[in-house]
Amino acid sequence: MTKLLFIRYKKNNGILDGGEQVTEMHYYALSEIVGKANIDTYYVHDENQKRTICDYLNGVLFFPFNYHFGLTPKKVKQLCSKAQSFDVVFIDRSVFGIIAKKLKESGYRGRIITFFHNAEASYFDAKLPKHLPFRNIIIRSADHNDAFSFKYSDKAIVLNRRDDDVLSKQYGKRADTIIPIVFRDKLGDTTNTHESTREKPECLFIGSYFAPNNEGIVWFAKNVLPNVNITMKVVGKGMDRLKNEESILRDVEVIGNVPDLSEHIKEADIMVLPIFKGSGMKVKTCESLMYGKNIIGTDEAFEGYTGDFDQIGGKCNTAKEFIETLNDFIAHPRPKFNAYSRQLFLEHHSEAVMMEKLGQLLSES
């Protein structure tokens, strides 16, 4: 039986952000495929352990040498030694590409599989404030690690065609497979799903405090919200901080740090996703499809997803388009449970999709 070492970003002590939800799904699928007894996990960070000043200084010190925050030469050397007992090393984030590089240099003979959550240089360019000290060093490190991941991994996985195109242009190599965002199905009973959207729809945005999310919500509050008769709710890790920073959100209900989003999602008439920047795929879109929601979002929100977007809810990239689509919901209520969205989830984003693709990848020599 295959023995697999799973390298992930952090051991969480609280609410999982979007990236960690994806990681959790990868771990679940791999443990089902190889058996829990045959998978071991290495955490670059452990949120249950308090970080010392020395930890932070080490993080800053080694960034210029392509050790993404939390990694050090000592940790990577220990990992290389540990990996010798495993047939496969699965690196869940390409910002840890230096691990793949050092594994190959150490003579590791097993297979290395790396999952690219994003085209990381583009992701950090969008994420980091322009005035942040050492910003260019962080972006350069992400760039180098993506390059290492392609060069030294035996198999590379990306989320969507866009990332594959961007990474191919940058590094001259395509991924071995595309595995989109997947969720374990949490919907449960759908027998009482015959309500229609309300005359004054409740619109919900889910997402953590993160620059592209923040910019999208503030834009929506300024340009769309005053022109439509809806109630707006924002739920996500750290989002109460955004409300304190932006007076434009005074009439928006903002809730931070919710362990379980399901009741908020089920209650909403429409998921509104005004996201204009990013890389990879949006976890919030997949989660909304899983719950069978009407979704109105931008090109970025639907990046990597396929289907008839008018049936899902609507694809909108301007204030005028958002206003017109929302007003159409108001004038013509439709089912609160969107059976088409739900079907797209089952066909393209359920755990069976990931199990099949990862199983095939692991079986290849």
DOZA-653597 format. One record per residue (C-alpha): x, y, z; residue in one letter. Coordinates in pm, whole numbers, always signed. Each point is the difference from the previous one (the first is absolute). Layout:
BEGIN
+--------+--------+--------+--------+
|      u |      v |      w | residu |
+--------+--------+--------+--------+
|      X |      Y |      Z |      A |
...
+--------+--------+--------+--------+
//
This chain:
BEGIN
+--------+--------+--------+--------+
|      u |      v |      w | residu |
+--------+--------+--------+--------+
|     +0 |     +0 |     +0 |      M |
|   +122 |   +351 |    -86 |      T |
|   +141 |   +201 |   +290 |      K |
|    -60 |   +372 |    -42 |      L |
|   +140 |   +306 |   +177 |      L |
|   -245 |   +290 |    -19 |      F |
|   +159 |   +344 |    +43 |      I |
|   -244 |   +279 |    +78 |      R |
|    +13 |   +361 |   +108 |      Y |
|   -140 |     -6 |   +352 |      K |
|   -172 |   -187 |   +278 |      K |
|   -300 |   +220 |    +71 |      N |
|   -142 |    +90 |   +337 |      N |
|   -304 |   +182 |   -134 |      G |
|   -203 |    +73 |   -312 |      I |
|   +146 |   -125 |   -328 |      L |
|    +51 |   +256 |   -274 |      D |
|    -68 |    -89 |   -363 |      G |
|   +345 |   -139 |    -72 |      G |
|     +0 |   -218 |   +309 |      E |
|   -343 |   -136 |    -91 |      Q |
|   +148 |   -114 |   -331 |      V |
|   +299 |   -152 |   +181 |      T |
|   -231 |   -183 |   +239 |      E |
|   -184 |   -152 |   -295 |      M |
|   +328 |   -115 |   -155 |      H |
|   +101 |   -168 |   +326 |      Y |
|   -337 |   -172 |    +32 |      Y |
|    +11 |   -132 |   -358 |      A |
|   +359 |   -123 |    +26 |      L |
|    -60 |   -170 |   +335 |      S |
|   -299 |   -179 |   -153 |      E |
|   +210 |   -113 |   -297 |      I |
|   +313 |   -122 |   +181 |      V |
|   -154 |    -66 |   +342 |      G |
|    +38 |   +217 |   +310 |      K |
|   +264 |   -235 |   +141 |      A |
|   +218 |    +70 |   -304 |      N |
|     -8 |   +379 |     +2 |      I |
|   +200 |   +228 |   +227 |      D |
|    -36 |   +377 |    +20 |      T |
|   +264 |   +268 |    +39 |      Y |
|   -117 |   +350 |    +96 |      Y |
|   +219 |   +295 |    -88 |      V |
|   -189 |   +202 |   +264 |      H |
|   -186 |   -114 |   +310 |      D |
|   -245 |   +265 |   +119 |      E |
|    -27 |   -178 |   +335 |      N |
|   +361 |    +92 |    +73 |      Q |
|    +82 |   +361 |    +75 |      K |
|   +246 |   +155 |   -243 |      R |
|   +304 |   +159 |   +154 |      T |
|   +187 |   +309 |   -113 |      I |
|   +270 |   -239 |   -120 |      C |
|   -256 |   -177 |   -223 |      D |
|    -96 |   +329 |   -164 |      Y |
|   +363 |   +105 |    -43 |      L |
|    +82 |   -335 |   -161 |      N |
|   -296 |    +45 |   -235 |      G |
|   +126 |   +340 |   -110 |      V |
|   +363 |   -112 |    -16 |      L |
|    -57 |   -297 |   -233 |      F |
|   -259 |   +153 |   -234 |      F |
|   +269 |   +141 |   -235 |      P |
|   +134 |   -355 |    -35 |      F |
|   -343 |   -133 |   -113 |      N |
|   -102 |   -156 |   +330 |      Y |
|   -363 |   +109 |    +16 |      H |
|   -108 |   +132 |   +340 |      F |
|    +27 |   -277 |   +258 |      G |
|   +258 |   -207 |   -185 |      L |
|   +368 |     +0 |    +92 |      T |
|   +297 |   -196 |   -139 |      P |
|     -5 |   -209 |   +317 |      K |
|   -368 |    -91 |    -38 |      K |
|    +45 |    -90 |   -365 |      V |
|   +303 |   -216 |    +77 |      K |
|   -206 |   -186 |   +263 |      Q |
|   -281 |    -42 |   -251 |      L |
|   +239 |   -147 |   -258 |      C |
|   +118 |   -254 |   +255 |      S |
|   -357 |    -87 |   +103 |      K |
|   -113 |    -36 |   -361 |      A |
|   +237 |   -290 |    -70 |      Q |
|   -252 |   -234 |   +170 |      S |
|   -285 |   +101 |   -235 |      F |
|    -87 |    -98 |   -356 |      D |
|   -171 |   +331 |    -77 |      V |
|    +41 |   +354 |   +130 |      V |
|   -307 |   +215 |    -67 |      F |
|    +80 |   +372 |    +39 |      I |
|   -322 |   +190 |    +44 |      D |
|   +105 |   +351 |   -115 |      R |
|   +255 |    +87 |   -261 |      S |
|   +149 |   +276 |   +221 |      V |
|   +182 |   -292 |   +162 |      F |
|   +171 |    -92 |   -327 |      G |
|   +338 |    +21 |   +168 |      I |
|    -92 |   -323 |   +180 |      I |
|    -33 |   -176 |   -337 |      A |
|   +335 |   +144 |   -105 |      K |
|   +181 |   -113 |   +314 |      K |
|   -167 |   -343 |    -12 |      L |
|   +139 |    -63 |   -347 |      K |
|   +342 |   +134 |   +100 |      E |
|     +1 |   -233 |   +302 |      S |
|    -50 |   -304 |   -223 |      G |
|   -366 |    -67 |    +86 |      Y |
|   -123 |   -276 |   -232 |      R |
|   -371 |    +11 |    +64 |      G |
|   -252 |   +211 |   -189 |      R |
|    -65 |   +367 |    +74 |      I |
|   -345 |   +142 |    -74 |      I |
|    -67 |   +371 |    +44 |      T |
|   -336 |   +173 |     +5 |      F |
|     -6 |   +361 |   -122 |      F |
|   -270 |   +192 |   +188 |      H |
|    +73 |   +301 |   -222 |      N |
|   +248 |   +149 |   -236 |      A |
|   +169 |   +121 |   +316 |      E |
|   +191 |   +304 |   -127 |      A |
|   -326 |   +139 |   -141 |      S |
|   -186 |    -90 |   +319 |      Y |
|   +244 |   +178 |   +230 |      F |
|    +18 |   +298 |   -232 |      D |
|   -378 |    +41 |    +43 |      A |
|     +1 |    -83 |   +372 |      K |
|   +284 |   +209 |   +139 |      L |
|    -37 |   +375 |    +63 |      P |
|   +210 |   +205 |   -239 |      K |
|   +180 |   +175 |   +288 |      H |
|    +91 |   -320 |   +188 |      L |
|   +374 |    -25 |    +81 |      P |
|   +170 |   -294 |   -171 |      F |
|   -300 |    -39 |   -234 |      R |
|   +223 |    -65 |   -301 |      N |
|   +201 |   -260 |   +191 |      I |
|   -318 |   -193 |    +87 |      I |
|   -127 |     +8 |   -358 |      I |
|   +342 |   -106 |   -131 |      R |
|     +8 |   -289 |   +247 |      S |
|   -345 |   -113 |   -116 |      A |
|   +116 |    +20 |   -360 |      D |
|   +313 |   -206 |    +67 |      H |
|   -193 |   -261 |   +195 |      N |
|   -255 |    -45 |   -279 |      D |
|   +295 |    -54 |   -236 |      A |
|   +155 |   -255 |   +239 |      F |
|   -335 |   -180 |    +29 |      S |
|    -21 |    -48 |   -374 |      F |
|   +365 |    -95 |    -44 |      K |
|    +37 |   -246 |   +286 |      Y |
|   -347 |   -152 |    +43 |      S |
|    -87 |   -321 |   -182 |      D |
|   -363 |   +110 |    -28 |      K |
|   -153 |   +347 |    +18 |      A |
|   -370 |    +73 |    +58 |      I |
|   -179 |   +331 |    -59 |      V |
|   -354 |   +118 |    +71 |      L |
|    -99 |   +133 |   -339 |      N |
|   +101 |    +67 |   -359 |      R |
|    +80 |   +367 |    +66 |      R |
|   +266 |    -84 |   +259 |      D |
|   +138 |   -267 |   -231 |      D |
|    +30 |   +256 |   -281 |      D |
|   +166 |   +260 |   +225 |      V |
|   +243 |   -248 |   +153 |      L |
|    +81 |   -154 |   -337 |      S |
|    +87 |   +341 |   -139 |      K |
|   +220 |    +78 |   +301 |      Q |
|   +176 |   -333 |    +43 |      Y |
|    -31 |   -177 |   -336 |      G |
|   -182 |   -305 |   +131 |      K |
|   -364 |   -102 |    +39 |      R |
|   -152 |   -176 |   +299 |      A |
|    -65 |   -373 |    -20 |      D |
|   -364 |    +36 |    +96 |      T |
|   -267 |   +252 |    +99 |      I |
|   -204 |    -73 |   +312 |      I |
|   -251 |   +275 |    +80 |      P |
|   -119 |    +96 |   +345 |      I |
|   -200 |   -280 |   +158 |      V |
|   -213 |    -21 |   +315 |      F |
|   -129 |   -288 |   +206 |      R |
|   -376 |    +29 |    -31 |      D |
|   -151 |   +169 |   +307 |      K |
|   -344 |    +90 |   -132 |      L |
|   -203 |   -281 |   +149 |      G |
|   -379 |    -12 |    -36 |      D |
|   -141 |   +200 |   -294 |      T |
|   -367 |    -89 |    +36 |      T |
|   -103 |   +340 |   +139 |      N |
|   +152 |   +211 |   -275 |      T |
|   -305 |   +147 |   -173 |      H |
|    +21 |   +361 |   +124 |      E |
|    +35 |   +285 |   -245 |      S |
|   +239 |   +291 |    +32 |      T |
|   -143 |   +289 |   +199 |      R |
|   -126 |   +329 |   -140 |      E |
|   +286 |   +158 |   +189 |      K |
|   +266 |   -268 |    -49 |      P |
|   +259 |    -76 |   +263 |      E |
|   +337 |     +5 |   -175 |      C |
|   +303 |   -161 |   +160 |      L |
|   +374 |    +32 |    -54 |      F |
|   +226 |   -256 |   +170 |      I |
|   +374 |    +46 |    +21 |      G |
|   +280 |    +90 |   +237 |      S |
|   +172 |   +335 |    +53 |      Y |
|   +220 |     +6 |   -310 |      F |
|    +78 |   +285 |   -238 |      A |
|   -194 |   -120 |   -311 |      P |
|   -300 |    -92 |   +219 |      N |
|    +11 |   +333 |   +183 |      N |
|    +31 |   +204 |   -319 |      E |
|   -289 |   -187 |   -161 |      G |
|   -236 |    +50 |   +294 |      I |
|    +81 |   +370 |    +37 |      V |
|    -49 |    +48 |   -376 |      W |
|   -336 |   -177 |    +19 |      F |
|   -113 |   +210 |   +298 |      A |
|    +89 |   +322 |   -180 |      K |
|   -121 |    -76 |   -351 |      N |
|   -276 |   -259 |    +19 |      V |
|   -160 |    -13 |   +344 |      L |
|   -152 |   +354 |     -7 |      P |
|   -179 |    -86 |   -326 |      N |
|   -172 |   -328 |    +92 |      V |
|   -259 |    -98 |   +260 |      N |
|   +187 |   -283 |   +172 |      I |
|   +144 |    -84 |   +339 |      T |
|   +372 |    -72 |     -3 |      M |
|   +193 |   -223 |   +237 |      K |
|   +375 |    -68 |    +11 |      V |
|   +130 |   -300 |   +194 |      V |
|   +363 |   -102 |    +31 |      G |
|   +309 |    -32 |   +212 |      K |
|   +120 |   +345 |   +106 |      G |
|   -270 |   +187 |   -195 |      M |
|   -116 |   +189 |   +310 |      D |
|   +332 |   +183 |    -34 |      R |
|   -100 |   +116 |   -349 |      L |
|   -325 |   +150 |   +131 |      K |
|   +197 |   +203 |   +254 |      N |
|   +226 |   +129 |   -277 |      E |
|   -264 |    +87 |   -262 |      E |
|   -286 |   +237 |    +87 |      S |
|   -173 |    -93 |   -327 |      I |
|    -87 |   -334 |   +163 |      L |
|   -206 |   +157 |   +279 |      R |
|   -326 |   -138 |   -148 |      D |
|   +146 |   -344 |    -70 |      V |
|    -25 |   -281 |   +253 |      E |
|   +354 |   -128 |    +49 |      V |
|    +78 |   -311 |   +204 |      I |
|   +353 |   -125 |    +64 |      G |
|   +146 |   -334 |   +108 |      N |
|   -298 |   -232 |    -50 |      V |
|    +96 |   -367 |    +53 |      P |
|   -289 |   -128 |   -215 |      D |
|   -118 |   +197 |   -302 |      L |
|   -272 |   -244 |   -102 |      S |
|   -300 |   +171 |   +161 |      E |
|   +100 |   +340 |   -139 |      H |
|    +35 |   -149 |   -349 |      I |
|   -326 |   -194 |    +14 |      K |
|   -190 |   +309 |   +118 |      E |
|   +128 |   +226 |   -278 |      A |
|   -202 |    +54 |   -318 |      D |
|   +303 |    +90 |   -210 |      I |
|   +375 |    -36 |    +38 |      M |
|   +169 |   +318 |   -125 |      V |
|   +368 |    -31 |    -92 |      L |
|   +150 |   +329 |   -126 |      P |
|   +361 |   -120 |    -31 |      I |
|   +220 |   +167 |   -260 |      F |
|   +352 |   -126 |    +79 |      K |
|   +159 |   -330 |    +79 |      G |
|   +151 |   -327 |   -107 |      S |
|   -109 |   -362 |    +29 |      G |
|   -371 |    -55 |    +66 |      M |
|   -241 |   +144 |   +253 |      K |
|    -97 |   -245 |   +275 |      V |
|   -309 |   +208 |    +79 |      K |
|   -138 |    -70 |   -348 |      T |
|    +33 |   -377 |    +42 |      C |
|   -157 |    +15 |   +345 |      E |
|   -292 |   +200 |   -141 |      S |
|    -52 |   -256 |   -277 |      L |
|     +2 |   -279 |   +259 |      M |
|   -290 |   +161 |   +186 |      Y |
|   -193 |    +55 |   -324 |      G |
|     +9 |   +379 |    +12 |      K |
|    -80 |   +273 |   -247 |      N |
|   +337 |   +164 |    -64 |      I |
|    +76 |   +339 |   -153 |      I |
|   +371 |    +49 |    -52 |      G |
|   +277 |   +140 |   -214 |      T |
|   +220 |   -176 |   -253 |      D |
|   +254 |    -45 |   +280 |      E |
|   -257 |   -156 |   +235 |      A |
|    -90 |   -256 |   -268 |      F |
|   +356 |    -63 |   -122 |      E |
|    +48 |   -375 |    -49 |      G |
|   -372 |    -75 |    +19 |      Y |
|   -210 |   -103 |   -300 |      T |
|   -371 |    +19 |    -66 |      G |
|   -282 |   +231 |   -104 |      D |
|    +64 |   +301 |   +224 |      F |
|   -347 |   +144 |    -66 |      D |
|   -147 |   -317 |   +151 |      Q |
|   +240 |    +20 |   +294 |      I |
|   -105 |   +360 |    +61 |      G |
|   +202 |   +235 |   -213 |      G |
|   +350 |   +104 |   -102 |      K |
|    +54 |   +373 |    +66 |      C |
|   +311 |   +216 |    -26 |      N |
|   -142 |   +354 |    +21 |      T |
|   -226 |   +181 |   +244 |      A |
|   -264 |    +26 |   -272 |      K |
|     +3 |   -378 |    -56 |      E |
|    -26 |    -75 |   +373 |      F |
|   -287 |   +247 |    +40 |      I |
|   -192 |   -136 |   -299 |      E |
|    +42 |   -362 |   +107 |      T |
|   -102 |    +68 |   +360 |      L |
|   -302 |   +202 |   -114 |      N |
|   -104 |   -292 |   -219 |      D |
|     +6 |   -225 |   +307 |      F |
|   -213 |   +255 |   +184 |      I |
|   -253 |    +31 |   -285 |      A |
|     -8 |   -372 |    -78 |      H |
|    +58 |   -216 |   +311 |      P |
|   +137 |   -344 |    -74 |      R |
|    +72 |   -312 |   +208 |      P |
|   +227 |    +67 |   +294 |      K |
|   +152 |   -346 |    -55 |      F |
|   +170 |     +0 |   -338 |      N |
|    -12 |   -359 |   -125 |      A |
|   +227 |    +84 |   -293 |      Y |
|   +277 |   +128 |   +231 |      S |
|    -34 |   -312 |   +211 |      R |
|    +29 |   -226 |   -305 |      Q |
|   +317 |   +178 |   -116 |      L |
|   +152 |    -66 |   +342 |      F |
|    -85 |   -370 |     -9 |      L |
|   +138 |    -44 |   -351 |      E |
|   +321 |   +203 |    +25 |      H |
|    +88 |    +84 |   +362 |      H |
|   -100 |   -292 |   +222 |      S |
|   +255 |   -215 |   +179 |      E |
|    -40 |   -280 |   -256 |      A |
|   +165 |   +226 |   -259 |      V |
|   +311 |    +50 |   +213 |      M |
|    +21 |   -364 |   +111 |      M |
|     +2 |   -115 |   -362 |      E |
|   +264 |   +248 |   -118 |      K |
|   +232 |    -35 |   +300 |      L |
|    -34 |   -378 |     -9 |      G |
|    +98 |     -2 |   -366 |      Q |
|   +298 |   +227 |    +66 |      L |
|   +128 |   -216 |   +282 |      L |
|    -32 |   -317 |   -208 |      S |
|   +216 |   +140 |   -280 |      E |
|   +363 |   -104 |    +11 |      S |
+--------+--------+--------+--------+
//
